[in-house]
């Protein structure tokens, strides 16, 4: 292999290393949050559904329905994108 020639293996190793780094950092963050003395009444740590505003609840439902629709029936979106690319 010539010096400076990329064969794809370096990219895979780099992506794997970055993924491993991200997983470790996320684990450390979760561990720190679990061990901290953050009050349970904090908005991010509560599981009470009423803590979400109606606008946020609506946005979450619309997003979920859109994701499920695109996942189950993607053909209309594919046709729209193909028409836009063909222009």
C-alpha positions as CSV (number, residue, x, y, z in Angstrom):
1,X,0.0,0.0,0.0
2,X,1.3,3.4,-0.9
3,X,1.8,6.0,1.7
4,X,-1.3,8.3,1.9
5,X,-3.5,5.9,0.0
6,X,-6.8,5.3,1.8
7,X,-8.2,1.8,1.4
8,X,-11.3,2.2,3.6
9,X,-10.0,0.3,6.6
10,X,-8.9,3.5,8.3
11,X,-12.4,5.0,7.9
12,X,-14.0,2.0,9.5
13,X,-11.5,2.0,12.4
14,X,-12.0,5.7,12.9
15,X,-15.8,5.3,12.9
16,X,-15.6,2.4,15.3
17,X,-13.3,4.3,17.6
18,X,-15.6,7.4,17.6
19,X,-18.7,5.2,18.2
20,X,-16.9,3.6,21.1
21,X,-15.9,7.0,22.5
22,X,-19.5,8.3,22.3
23,X,-20.9,5.2,24.0
24,X,-18.4,5.5,26.9
25,X,-19.1,9.2,27.3
26,X,-22.9,8.6,27.4
27,X,-22.4,5.8,29.9
28,X,-20.3,8.1,32.1
29,X,-23.0,10.8,31.8
30,X,-25.8,8.4,32.8
31,X,-23.7,7.1,35.7
32,X,-23.0,10.7,36.9
33,X,-26.7,11.6,36.7
34,X,-27.7,8.4,38.6
35,X,-25.2,9.0,41.4
36,X,-25.8,12.8,41.7
37,X,-28.0,14.4,44.3
38,X,-30.3,16.1,41.7
39,X,-33.7,16.5,43.2
40,X,-36.3,14.2,41.8
41,X,-38.7,17.1,41.2
42,X,-36.5,18.3,38.4
43,X,-38.5,18.5,35.1
44,X,-36.2,16.1,33.2
45,X,-36.3,13.4,35.8
46,X,-40.0,13.2,36.4
47,X,-42.2,10.6,34.7
48,X,-45.4,12.6,35.2
49,X,-47.1,13.0,31.8
50,X,-48.7,16.2,32.9
51,X,-45.4,18.0,33.0
52,X,-45.3,18.2,29.2
53,X,-47.0,21.2,27.7
54,X,-49.9,20.6,25.3
55,X,-47.9,22.0,22.4
56,X,-45.0,19.6,23.1
57,X,-47.4,16.7,23.5
58,X,-49.0,17.6,20.1
59,X,-45.5,17.9,18.5
60,X,-44.5,14.5,19.9
61,X,-47.7,12.8,18.6
62,X,-47.4,14.4,15.2
63,X,-43.7,13.4,14.9
64,X,-44.5,9.8,16.0
65,X,-47.3,9.5,13.5
66,X,-45.1,10.9,10.7
67,X,-42.3,8.5,11.5
68,X,-44.5,5.5,11.6
69,X,-46.3,6.6,8.3
70,X,-42.9,7.1,6.5
71,X,-41.6,3.8,7.8
72,X,-44.7,1.8,6.8
73,X,-45.6,3.6,3.6
74,X,-42.6,5.5,2.2
75,X,-43.6,5.5,-1.5
76,X,-45.2,9.0,-1.7
77,X,-42.1,10.5,-0.1
78,X,-39.8,8.6,-2.5
79,X,-41.8,9.8,-5.5
80,X,-41.7,13.4,-4.4
81,X,-37.9,13.3,-3.9
82,X,-37.4,11.6,-7.3
83,X,-39.5,14.4,-9.0
84,X,-37.5,17.1,-7.2
85,X,-34.2,15.5,-8.2
86,X,-35.3,15.1,-11.8
87,X,-35.8,18.8,-12.2
